[in-house]
Amino acid sequence: MTSRSFAMVTTFYPPESFGGDGLYVERLAKALVRRGHRVTVVACRDAYRICGGASSAPPLLRSSAPPLGVEVVRLESPAGPLSPLATQMTGRPFFKRRALERVLAPGRFDAVHFHNISLVGGPGVLALAPGAVKLYTLHEHWLLCPTHVFWKEKRKLCDRKTCFSCQVLSDRPPQLWRYGPFLRDSLGNVDLFLSPSRFTMERHRAEGLDFPMRVLPLFVPEASARSPVPERPVFLYAGRLDRSKGPDALVAAAAGLNAEIRIAGDGPRRHQLEEEARRTTNVRILGPLTPERVGEEMAGARAVVAPSRCLETFGFAAAEAMMRGVPVVARRRGGLGEIVEESGGGPLFEEDSELPALLARLASDPELAAELGARGRDAATRLWLEERHLSEYLALVESLLERRKSA
C-alpha cells in the first residue's frame, strides 16, 4: 500500500466542534493514520469562538502531534472574530489566506479533502493547494443554501428561494458573492464531490451543480448489538437543541405517553425545553454528553427519535443507533429519512401529530422494537462500517491520482 499525504480542511474539528461534520473528519483522519497515511487537519479556532465555543487552550497556530498521530493546525488571526465574519461575507479566506497558503503549499499533499469550509475560507479556499487531488464532502447543503439546511428565517422549511431576506431574518450577514460566477468558478477546482446520501446528490444536481459527484455514505464506529430490548420504554433524542432539529416535537409527544423521554444535546432551545420539561413528569433534559455517554443512552433506549424538520444529508445519530440494534423513529425528510427507510430500521412520520401514536406503539411492543432494531443493525453492518468506507474512499483517491498522472 502506498502511503499518501492528506489534508482535511474544515471549519470545526474536535474538541472545538459542534456537530457531525467535525466528528466525521476526526474519525476519517484517525482511520487514515491507522492505515499508514499522513494526515494534517486545518480548522478555524476563530470560527469556533464566534459561534459560541469556549476554548481553554492557549493561542497557537499549530498543535504538535505524536509521530503516528494526526497533525492539527488550528488557525487564529489577530483580527479575531472579524476573520470568520470577513470570510462569511466575501466567500474568501481574507485574513487567513497567508496561513492557509503556507499549510496547503504546492506539492505538500497528494489529496486535499474539503469539508465544512463556510468559515475557514469559503469557496475561495478551493483554489489553494495546486496540483493536489481535491475532494469535497457535502456534509450540508451550504453550496445551495446560506443556512446550510434549507431552514428558512429560523422558523420553517424553505418553500421558495428568497435567500437575501432569509439571511437577514436568520441573523446572517448577506453573502453577495452567491449571486455571481464566483461560487461556480471556485467549485471547478474540485475533482470529485462526495455525497453522504442519494437525496443530497440529487438535490445538488437539481439545482444545477453538474460537477463530478458520487454517493459515499459516512461511517460510524462498530458497536455490539444491545440485547435484549430494555423492558422500560425510554425514547432518546441526541442532537442540537434547535427548532430545525425538532426536539420540541418529542417533548410535545410526551403528554399521555407511558414512557420516559430523554433529550441529550445543547443549543438555542435548551432553556425553553428545560422549562417545558419541568411541567412534565416523563421528560428529562440531559444536556451535552460525550459520544461514549450518548452510546450508553442509546443502548438503554427503546428507540432513538430523529424528528429533524430541516434537510439533513445523512443522520449520524440514526446510523449509530441502528449499529447498536436500536430502532429509529424519524421524519420522512432528506438524507435522514432515506437511510432509515432503506434500512427498514424504524417507522417514519411526516407531521408532529403522527409522532405520539408511533411512540405509544413501540412503548407497548418490545418485540416490534427488536425486529426493527435487527433490520437496522443488518443495514448498518453492511453499509456504514469503517472498512467499507475507507476501502472505497482510498480507491477513489488512487483513481483520481492515476488520472492526473496520465493527463
N, C-alpha and C positions, 0 to 999 in steps of 0.2 A: 504494500500500500504506500503510495506517495504521500509524504507529509506536506500539507498545504498550509498557507498562512491566510487567516480570515480576519476581517474587521467587521464588527457589528456596530452600526450607527443607530442610536436610539435616544429618544428624549429622556426616558426613565430607565433605571437599572437598579435592582435590589441592592441594599435595603432602601435606597431612595427611589421608591416606586409606588404606584397606586393600583395597578391592575394587571390584567393577564398578559399584556404585551411585554412588560418588563420581566415577568416570570418566565415567559417562553424564551426570551433572549438568554436569560441566565441558564435555563435548562439546556438549550441548544449549545451555548458556549462550552459548558462543562462536558457535555456529551462529545463534542468535537475534540476537546483536550484529552479526554479518556481514550480516544482513538488515535492519538499521536499527532494531532494537528495543533498549530499555534493560533491563538485567538486573542485579539485585542478588542475590547468593548469601549466605545466612545459614548458618553452620556452627558447630560447637562445639569449640573448642580443648581445653577441659577433658575432653571425652569422648575425644578423640584421645589425650590423655596417659594417662588412666586405663586405656585399652585397650592400652597398651604403646607408643604412638607417641612418638618423641623429636623435639621441635621446637626448632630453634636460633633461631627468630625471636623478637624482643623482645616483651614483653607488649603487647597492643593490643586495642582493641575493633573498630576499623575500619581496613582497609588501603585506601589510596588506589588508584585505578585510572586508567589513561590515559583521555583524553576518549572514545575509541571502544572502551574495554575493559569488562570485567565488574567491577562493584564487589563486593568480597568483605568480608563482615562476619564476623569470627571472634570468637565470644563467649567471654568469660572471666569468672569470678566470683571474688570474694575467698574464697569457700568452696572453691575449687579442686576436688578430686575429689569433694567432698561434693555438688556441684551435679548432675552427671550421675547420681550414686547416688540422690539425692533424686528425680530425675525417673524413674529406673528403678522406684523403689518406690511412687511416688504417681501416676505417669502424667501429671504436670503440670509446667509449666516451673519452678515453685518459685523457686529463686534467680535465674533469668534472666527472669522474667516481665516486669519493667520494661524490660529491654533489648530484648526481643522486641516489646513493645508500641510502643516508640519506632521500631523499624525497620519494623514492619508497621502503621504508623499508618493510620487510615481515610483513604481517598482517595488514597493514595500509589501504589498498584499497580492495574493493570487485572486482572491474574491472579496468583494465588499458587499455586505448584506445590510440593506436599509430596512428599518422597521418603522416605528413611530418617529417621523422626522419633523413633526409640526413645529417644535420649539428648539430643536437642536441645529437647525439650518434651513428648514423649509425646502421647497423644491430646488433652491439654488445649490444645496449640498450635493445633489445628484451629479453635478458636473465635475466634482473633485475625484481624486484617485484615478487619473487617466491611465489606461492600459489594463486595469483590473476588470475581471468579470464582475458585473453588478446585478444583484438580485434585490427584490423589494417585496416584502410580505404585506399583504393587505389586511393588517390587524383590525382596521376600522375602515369606514367609508370616507375618510378625510379628503381623499382626492376629489370626491364628488360633493362633499358637504362640509361647510366650515364648523359645524357642531360635532362632526365625526360620525354620528349615528342617526342622522335624519330626525333629530328631536327638535321640533320647531318651537321657538320662542319660550323654551323651558317649560312647555305645557302640553304638547301633543305631537303625535307622529306627523312628519311632513306630508302634506296633501298636495301641495304645489310649490314650485320654487319661487320664493321671494327672499332670496339669500341676503340682500343688503339689509332690509328691515329686520329680518330674523336675527342677523348678527347683532344689531343694535339692541333688540329686545332680549337677546340671550346674554347681554353684557360682555360681548366680544368685540374688540376693535375691528372695523370693517377691513376686509382683505381685498383691496382693489386689484391686486395682481392676479386674481382669479378671472378677471374679465378680459384679459388679452391673451396673446400666444405664449406667454412665459411658461405657464404650467405645462402645456403640451410639449413645448420645446425641451423643457427640463426632463420630462418623462422619457424622451427619446434617448437619454443616456443610459437607461436601464436595459439590460439584456433579457431579463425574464422576471415577470411578476408572478408571485406565488399567492394563491387564494386559499384560505382555510376551508371554504365550502363552495359548492357549485352555485348556490344562491348568490354569493358575493361576486364570483366571477361573472355571472350572467348580468348582475346589476351594473357592473362596470362596463361590460360590453354594450348594454342597452343605452348607456349614456355616452357612447362614442369613443371609449378608450380601447382602441383596436391594436394595442401593443401585444407582444408575445406574453401569453398568460397560461398558467397551469394550476389545477387544483392540487394542493398538497395539504391534507388535514394536519392539524397540530398534533402533538403527542402529550400524554400525561404519564406520570410515574406509575409503574406497575404496582398493584396492590392486591392483597389477598381478598377474595370474596368473603363478605361477612356471612356468618351462619350461626344460628338460624336468624330469621327475621325477628327483631325485638318485639316482645308482646306489647309493650307500652307504646301507643301510637304517638310519635313525635314527627313533626314536619319542620324541615330546616331550610332557611334561606341563607345563602352565603354570597355576598357581593356588596357593591356600592349602594349606600342608602340614599337613593335619589329617585325621584318620581319616574324618571325614564326607565329605571330598572324594575319598578313595580312592587317593592316590598310592602307598600301600603295595601295592595290588593290582598296579600296574605294576612295582614293584621285584620282587615275588614272581614275576611272569611272565618276568623276565629270564633265569632259570635255563634253560640249554639253548637260548636264543634266539640265532640268528645275526644279531644287530642290536645297536645301541647304544641305551641308554635315557638320556634327558637330562631332568632334572627342575628346573624353574625355579619359584622362589617361596620363601616363608618361612612360618613358623607353628610351632605347638607340637610337631609331629612331625619338625621338621627334623633335630635331633641324632640321633634314632633312625634316621631314613632315612640319614643320613651314616654311621652305624655299619654299617648293613646294606650300604651301597654299598661300603664298604671290604672287605667279604668277597666281592665280585664283581669281575669284570673288565670288565663292559659296562654299568655304571650310573654316571652322573655327576650329582652334585647341584650345580646352577649357582648356587643362592641367588637372592635377589631381583634382577630385571632391570628396566630401563626398558621402557616399551611399544615403543620402537624396537628394542631388542635382542630382545625377545620376537618381534617380527615377523621379524627376521633368522633367529632359530632356527626359526620356523615354515617359512620359505622353504626351509630345508635339511633338513626332516623328511620321511620317507616318509609319516607320518601324525601327527596330534595325537590324544592319548588323553585322554578325559574320563570317568574312572571314578567320578564322584560317586555316593555312596551316599544322600545326602540329597535333598530335593526342591527342585531348582533351578527358578527361574521362567523362565530364558532360556538363558544359556550364552554369555558374551562370547567366551571363547577359541575355542569351537567355531565361532561365526559368523565370527570374524576369520580362522580357518584356512581355512574354506570360501571366504571372499572372495579368498584367495590361490590357490585351486585345490588346497588341501591336504585330503585326506580326513580324516574324524574317526571314531575308534572310541569309542563312547560307551555308557554303561549306559542301558538302556531304563527311564528313570525321569524323571518330572516334565517340565518345560518343555524341558529339555536333550534328552531322548530325543525329544520332539515335533519340535523343529526339525531334528534330524539325520534322523529317519525321513521327514518330509515333504519334505526336500530331496533325499533319496537320496544324500547326501554321504558315507556311510560305513556300516559294519556296526554293529549294536547287540548287546549281550550283557546277560545277567541276572546271572549268578554269576561270581565271580572265576575259577573253574575254567575258564570258557569263553574267557578272555582270551588265554592263550598261543597257542592254535590260530589265533585271528583275526590276531594279530600275525605269527605264522610265515607265514601265507598272504600277507599284504601284503608281508612282507620278501622273499619269493621271487617276487612277481608285480608288477613295476612297472607293467605295462600295466593291471592291475586298479586300482592306486592312481591312475593317470592318469584312468581312466574315472570313478571315484568322485569324484575331485577336480573334474573337469569338471562333474559334476552339481551338486556343492555350490556351485561358482562361479556356475553359472547361477541357482540359487536365491538366492544372496547378492546378486547384482546386480539381481534382480527385487524382493527383499523387504526388504533391510536397508541400503539406501543412505540417506544423509542427506537428500537432496532429497525422496524419497518420504515419509520420516518427518516432516520439517518441514512439508511441504505438508498432510498430514493433521492434524498437531498444531495448526497455526495455524488451519485450517478449523474444528476443534473449538472452539478458544478463541473465534473470532469468532461461532460459532453460540451458544455459552453467553452471550457478552456481549449479543448481539442478543435472546436470550430474556429476559435480565434486564432489558434496556431496555424491552421491550414488556410486561413483567409488571405 
